[in-house]
Amino acid sequence: MWTEIVLVDIVDDDDHDDVPAVRRQDSLYVDATRAGGANHRGGQEESWARTLKLAFQCVGILYGDIGTSPLFVYSSTFKDGVRHPDDLLGALSLIIYSFALFTIVKYVFIALRANDDGDGGTFALYTLISRHAKVSLIPNQQAEDELISKYNTGKPQATLRRARWMKELLETNRAVKIWLFLLTILATAMVISDAVLTPAISVLSAVGGLKEKAPNLTTDEIVWITVATLVVLFAIQRFGTDKIGYLFAPIILLWLLLIGCVGIYNAIKFDTGVLRAFNLKYIIDYFRRNKKDGWISLSGILLCFTGTEALFSDLGYFSIRSIQLSFSFGLVPSVLLAYIGQAAYLREHPEHIANTFYRSTPNVMFWPTFILAVAASIIGSQAMISCAFATISHLQTLNCFPRVKILHTSRQYSGQLYIPEVNFLLCVGACLVTIGFKTTVIIGEAHAICVVFVMIITTLLLTIVMLLVWKVSIWYVALFFIVFMSSESIYLSAVLYQFVHGEYVPVAMSVFLMIVMTVWHYVHVKRYEFELEHTVPRDKVKELLERRDIQRVPGVGLFYTDLVQGIPPVFPHLIEKIPSIHSVLIFVSIKHLPIPSVDRSERFIFRHVDKEEYKVFQCVARYGYRDPMEEAKDFVDALTENLQYYIRDVNFYTTGGDQHIFRSTSYASSIAESFASYEKHSGHAVYAEEMLTPAESFSEHTKQLSGRSKHFKQFQVENMNMQKMEKVQQEQQAILREMENGVVYILGESDIVASPHSSLLNKIIVNYIYSFLRKNCRNGEKMLSIPRSQVLKVGIAYEI
């Protein structure tokens, strides 16, 4: 195996001629030998035992929403009653083929394939596009990022003319970048809004069945029972999806078995002729008879495939094969049989359209059905709540959402999350919607607009993925776009026609969320651009470090900054106020890449800021958008260990020139000879187990190392000489000694204000909206799990 070191020269900013090129010498890149992330299984083989285990779990998490749709679809479709017996066949035919087209074809067999290394949803589609075209609005791209092993996983070369055209359009047209970004956050805002509406409509429709056995119950009493149930639902979220999945899966399995059996019973007892609905002729007849009313009823029909976006977005919790297996053999037969059975019942009892589900259930089965319906509706809400948690977590890594506390509830599956603040707000929103609307019909109309908007945006992003990433015929791309965009636009028009009846609620919530996300991202981009334009020139850094009045205090200072291309302007401000720096100073940038995970062996890159004797470094720590942040101590240990590797690299492998690639097939033998020579002349023993063989990666080797070991493990090197080896040991030991003296975390707290000459809109955004959000979100040290006793904050004001 060849070991490769690539040293790249990077210039910070072409517009600043006074800033000389800073040579970046990065640490050793080793291909990851382990799959990163416990549940990144989009394109990886997995055992059938694990598939069945995940298939069982995803029944409890994903299918409750789709599985409880039979509670309210017919009542939402026929708001004014059934006018013609064959209208039931037309509606059933629409349900069957809409379910097949959008849920089975589009999501289960197309969209799930467009995953980002196992992650799904509109955000994952955006990050997948970001890896193939530079569409990010934050100018923090680095050439080194593309050297990460997972960055180009499955990336085809853009040899097709359409791929080159699409790539050029996305990268050169800023307006297209902005529109793509806005569409992505609109879809995510709709998903979060849907997490408020789904629990409300699902639980209210299930609890409403009590009126069948207790007709004296008033609407308000039903509403308050629903609210109490919702509070319990959101209260159990803190236990985590992993535990909830195992708890809920048996209930949903029983529910699907029940509604399927009841559907068969009703079809046989009342009218097996409803099976004629598989004939598309009844759809044509339905629209010919009902005309405008038939078109408006589509807003009720589309409720049969609610939950499909959650199914796609929650892919990160499970795997493609587990979803396809449980979906095809569990959900589809049961749900379609339930719709068929209800249609058969309504053929004889059309007057029961308002409460079809419970009226069509045999009396002897009412209470078991009611209990399972309430349980299933609670579980159905779980899919959207989990989806909301994952969406907000991803938005934070894109710097589009204020900082909130994110808890990883499963050590085995990194995608399973819980966000306390968001959970509380979703609970309040669901309760207010239930109290305000009181009926499932109005909530269903509001629910529909979220579903159809997200579907249309998903279609647009999938089309871009097909053009840019997939090597499929242009005719398949055109067919996909025409079929789904035209059909979804028809559904959207039907939903928008009834906008004033309740659709304004999710639209208002989504607009509010979009304002929050846009403002947060806008200010972050402006701040980054400001710091990039005002990076400290190399001569200025050298001048600061050589000042005689600057004292070097014991210990290590970790100076956190978002900037990855240079030294931030807050550094001279710190020196001016406190003329001292730590013996070892490291500028640390936490950077999230558009990939789900980064292997630990590839996490850190380093460079010297100036002369080696100053012991001032710049470090970029790369994370995927699903990687959890370590505790502060674990982060420092990992950083220290990789810094030791870098010190070895920079001493032995930098011999001048722009790029150096070292390849040796006799690597191990030459290293053994060098160590033997060093042992003989220095009298210091170097043990065999301390040597890293060429086939080892950092992730494997770190299991045997302690970040603060007194005898730091030595690397293999080629043609070592004793003088350099002694120098490396001295530098490594000096770093470890300073680590033992203590670590101080220096945070640059920039106060962002609008420039006096900027527009009124910019002043409102920056001085009021952003300022309010920043004051009410978590502080940086809490997000990084830094002990407060070790924090030093440096304040500075930026005018943007």
ABEGO torsion letter per residue (X at the ends): XBBBBBBBBBBABAABAABBBBBBBBBBBBBBABBBEAABAAABBBBAAAAAAAAAAAAAAAAAAAAAAAAAAAAAABAAEBABAAAAAAAAAAAAAAAAAAAAAAAAAAAAAABBGGBBEAAAAAAAAAAABBABABBABBAAAAABAAAABGBBBBABAAAAAAAAAAAABAAAAAAAAAAAAAAAAAAAAAAAAAAAAAAAAAAAAAAAABAABBAAAAAAAAAAAAAAAAAAAAAEAAAAAAAAAAAAAAAAAAAAAAAAAAAAAABAAAAAAABAAAAAAAAAAAEAAAAAAAAAAAAAABGAAAAAAAAAABBAAAAAAAAAAAAAAAAAAAAAAAAAAAAABAAAAABAAAAABBAAAAAAAAAAAAAAAAAAAAAAAAAAAAAAAAAAAAGABBBBBBBBABAABAABBBBAAAAAAAAAAAAAAAAAAGBAAAAAAAAAAAAAAAAAAAAAAAAAAAAAABBBBAAAAAAAAAAAAAAAAAAAAAAAAAAAAGAAAAAAAAAAAAAAAAAAAAAAAAAAAAAAAABBBAAAAAAAAABAABBBBBEBBBBBBABAABBBAAAAAAAAABBBBBABBBBBBBBBBABABBBAAAABBBBBABBAAAGBBBBBBBBBAABBBBBAAAAAAAAAAAAAAAAAAAAAABAEEABBBBBBAAAAAAAAAAAAAAAAAAGBBBBAAABBBAABBAAAAAAABBAABABBBBBBBBGBBAAAAAAAAAAAAAAAAAAAAEBBBBBBBBBBBBBAABBAAAAAAAAAAAAAAAAABBBAAAAAGBBAAABBBBBBBBBX
